[in-house]
Amino acid sequence: MLEIKSLCKDYDFAVLRDVNITLPDTGFVGIIGESGSGKSTLLKCIGLLESITCGEIIYDDISLTAISSLKRDKIRGRIFSYIPQEPSLIEDESVDKGLSYFCEDSARRREVLEMLKIQDKAQELARNLSGGERGRVAIAIALLRGAPVFLCDEITSGLDEDNARLVYRLLKDISAQRLVICVGHDAKLLRAFCDR
């Protein structure tokens, strides 16, 4: 279970105030709001990529905000997979080579690519991938890392509706075994897939 308690985030101004959310171990959660409302900031705070001004983030009864920053850095990668809007891939390497840094098992890599319907891109250089394909490679990395919580930040931005639906459908399938938290710009489309 993931708990966010009384979370606040300030820069030179207040961005988030007294955010309280309790989420189960699995499911698809959408974060929807106007541009500039703090959706991505909230996602980064949850994933320990941004410091918080006050409050607490608890995962499986462990306060992630109470532990030392060194321990927090070690734990972060085991709990959270952050999937940004524009994933950073090694442009001059093939998709499969890039995935091999996260998983040495070639059969497992092939299985994940098949699940994401991009098995035909295994030997393609990352620089030649479309936006939707890059997003699916980022999801593949998250799956291979095995983190139980996926944090998806506007990953369908720039995709046409068919490709956005494909990505959301994949995340919906993944959410049967993991917690997927997704910030989306298309509220109607995201609501069609998320549980909450």
N, C-alpha and C positions, 0 to 999 in steps of 0.2 A: 504494500500500500504506500502511496505517495501522499504526503500531507504538506500543504503550504499554509503556514499560520502567520497571520498578521504581517504579511510581507509588505515592505515599503521600499521604494527605490527613488532616490533623488539624484539629479545632476545639479545644475544651478537652479532647478525648479523640481517640483514633485511630479513624478511620472506615474508611479503606482502607490496606492494608499490602502493599507489594511486589506490585502488580498487573502482570502481564506478559501482553500479548495482541498477536498479529500478525494483521491482517485484510487480505483481498484488496481490490481496487478495487470489486468487485461482490459481491452476496449479501445475505442476510437473516439478521442475527444477533440472537438474543434474549438479554436479560439478565433472569434470573429469580432471585428470592431472597425471603426473608421481609421483611415490612414493617420498615423501619428498618435494613436490612442495608447500605445505601449504594449501591443501584442508581442512583437519580436523581443522587446526588452523583458517581458514576463517570461517568455520561453528561454531566453539566455540566463535569466536569474534562476529558473528552475533547474537548468542544466549546469549550474555553477560556472558559467562562462562570464557572468557579470557578478560583481559583488552586490550584496543587498545592503540597504541603509538600516533596516531593522526587520525583525521577524525571524522565522525559522523554516527550514526545509527538512523534512523527515522522510526517510525511506526505510521501510522494514524496521521501524522503531529505532533507527539510528539517526541522530540529529546531524545532518551533513554540515550545518552552519556552526555547530559547536566544536567540531574537530579542527585540528591544526590545518593550515593551508597546505602543508606538504602531504598529509594524509588525504585531504580533500582532492588534491590533484591526482593521487593514485586511484582513489575510489571513483572519481568522475567517469573515467573511461570504461570502468566495469559496469556502471549503472546506465549511463546515458550515451546514446548515439545521436549527435546533432547533425541534421541534414539541412544544409543551407540552400537558399534559393539558387545560387550559382556554385555548384560543387567544384572544389579544386581537385583536378585530376592531373596525373603526370602526362602531359600532352603528347610527348613523343614515345610513349610506351603503349603497348596493346592493352586492351581491357583486361585480358586474362593475366598479363604480367602485373598490372596494377593491383589486381585482386590478390595475387600471390603474396603480397606483403602482409595481408591480413589472414590468409589461410593457405597453408602449404598443400592441402589435400585437393588435387585437381578434380577429382570426382565430385567433391562438395561444391567447388566453384562452378562446375558445369551444371550441377543440380540447381544452384541458386540462379544462374543465368537463364536456365530453362523456365524456372518458376516466374521470372520477371519478363519472359518472352523476348530476350535479347541474346539468346545463345549464338545466333548468327553474327554477333558483333564481337565475339571473344578475341579474335585476332585483329580487329579494327583498332587503329590508333585513336586515342582519346580525342585528339584535336579534330577528328572527322565525324564525331558523334553529333546528333541533333540535341536540342535542349531536353527533349523528353527522354532520350537515350541516356544522356548524362545524369539526369535525375534518377533513372532506374539503376545506373551503375552506383550512384551514391547510396541507394537503398540496399544494393547488393553488398556494399562494404559494411553497412550497418548490420545486416543479417550475419555476415561472416564474423564480425566482431562479437556477436552474441549478446549485446547489451539488452537488458529487459525493457528499457524505456527508449522509444524513438521520439525525438523532438524535431519536427519538420517545419521549417520556416519558409513559407510561401513557395514550396517546391513546384507548384503548378503554374506559377507566374510565367507568362510568356508562352504557355502551351495553348493550343487550340482545345476546344471543349472535349473532343474525342480522346486526345492524349491525356488531358487532365482527368477525365473519368477513368481511364485505364490506370493511372497512377493512384487515384483514390481507391479504386477497386482492389489494387494490390495491397495498399495499406490496410484496407478493411479486412482482407484475408489475414494479413500479418497480425492484426489486432486481436485475433482469436487466441493468440499465445503470448502477446506482449502488449504493453501500454503504448499507444501511439497518440501523441499530442501534436496537433497540426494547426498552424496558423495559416489561414487562407484569405485571399482577397475576394473570392467569389462565394459570398455567404450562401446563396441558394444551392450551389453545387456542393459545397462542403456539408451543408445540412442534410443533403440527400444520402450521405455516406456515414456521417458520424453518429455515435450512440448518444453523445451528450454535447 
